[in-house]
Amino acid sequence: MHHDVLQHPGEMDITSHVHFDVLKLIGEKYSLNFMQKMRQDEFLLAAGILEELADHNDPNPFSAESKRNRAIRSLILPGGISQSFDVVVQTKGLDHTSGKLF
């Protein structure tokens, strides 16, 4: 068993169940403002992940750009893994009266 789960990034699953209601309450205790809970794919789109897609004309499906673009698409396509994960956005000291996430 590993005691330092960050010792080997990307090599082990650190997925955990999170009780978001408790997370929200603890955040409020430390003056965090709950903004939104959303699916991971929705969060990534709102955060601008599409801007990370690389323009390229390389027909090689194994090029670095092709691999990166496939990885990004796999996170946001309907039925993808990101629909199974949630993100909670909390803020502190930010003006969020506009209602916009970013």
N, C-alpha and C positions, 0 to 999 in steps of 0.2 A: 504494500500500500504506500502511496506517495502522500507525504504530508504537505508538500509545497506544490499545489496544483498548477502554479504558474511557472514552474521550473522548466517544463517542456511545452511551450506554447504550440498549439495546433496538433499535438500528438495525443491528447487525451480529452475525453468528453467531460465537460464540467457543467452539463445541463442540470438544472435544479428546478424544483417547483417553488414558485414564489407566491406568497399570499399578498396580493396587491392591496387589499384593504388594510392590512397591517403596515405594509410599506408606506401607504399614504398617511396613516396615522403617525407613524414615526417621523415621516418627513414634516408633517405639520408641527410636531413637537420641536423640531429644529428650524422652524420658520421657513420651510419649503412650501411653495404654492403648487398644488396639483393643477396641472394644465390639461393633461389628456392621457387616456389609455387607448392604444390602438394596436392593430396587428403590425408585425414587423415589416411586412411588405409595404403597408401604407406609410409607416414611418420613413422607410428608406426612400420612397418616392417623394415624400414631403421634404426630406433632407437633401434632395437633389442627386440621387444616385445615377440618374440617367446622364448627367453631365460627366460622369466618370467613364462612359462608354468611349472606346477609342475608335476614331476614324482610321480605316486602313483598307488597302486594296490587295492585301496578301491573300491569295487563294488557299494558302496552307492552313487547314483547320487546327493545326497544332502550334501555330505561332503564338507568341506571348499575348499579342493583342486579341486573337481569336479566343484563347483560353479565358482571358480576363472578361471579355464581353459575354461569353457563355456563363461564366460564374455570376456576373451581375444579373443577367436575364433569369438565371435559375432562382435568384432570390426574390424576383418580383412577378414572375409569371403566375397566372391563376393555377391553383392546385399545387403550388410549390411549397417548399418547407417553411417559408416565412409566414404562411398563413396559420401555422401551428404555434407561433410564438408571439408574445405580446411585449409591448414597450410602454413604460410609464414615463411621462415627461413631467418633471418637477423643476421649478425655477426658484431662484432666490436673488432678489435685488434687480430683477428685470421688469421692464414695463411690458406687460402682456395684455394690455387693454385692447389692442388691435384685434385680438382673437386669432392671430396668425401664429403658427407654430415656429416658423423661421422667418 
